[in-house]
Amino acid sequence: MPFIEGESLRARLARDRQLSIEDALRITRQVADALAYAHSLRVVHRDVKPENILLAGGHALVADFGIARAVSAAGERFTGTGLAIGTPADRFATTFEQVVAGLD
């Protein structure tokens, strides 16, 4: 993975406490585009959270596809109903992504 000069969304929120509406919408669109591309390749991130969104050069980048790679390497036997994968504190975001992607 290349080095990305910038900061995570978590660091930005800790520093600024609140994003402008324009920044929030821009970041949301860019993250949605990145996830849509991953989903088109049948890859579900499964751990989307502010720490895994990097902000650099005016762009939001989705990072840390480690769980998605682990699930892919393990095959179908690794996914299933009731199996929790990802960061426990961010279960809603992960579950939402899986539902929207239609890839469980």
HELIX and SHEET records of a PDB file:
HELIX    1   1 LEU A    9  ASP A   16  1                                   8    
HELIX    2   2 ILE A   21  SER A   40  1                                  20    
HELIX    3   3 PRO A   50  ASN A   52  5                                   3    
HELIX    4   4 GLY A   66  ALA A   74  1                                   9    
HELIX    5   5 GLU A   76  PHE A   78  5                                   3    
HELIX    6   6 PRO A   88  ASP A   90  5                                   3    
HELIX    7   7 ARG A   91  ALA A  101  1                                  11    
SHEET    1   A 3 GLU A   7  SER A   8  0                                        
SHEET    2   A 3 ILE A  53  ALA A  56 -1                                        
SHEET    3   A 3 HIS A  59  VAL A  62 -1                                        
END                                                                             
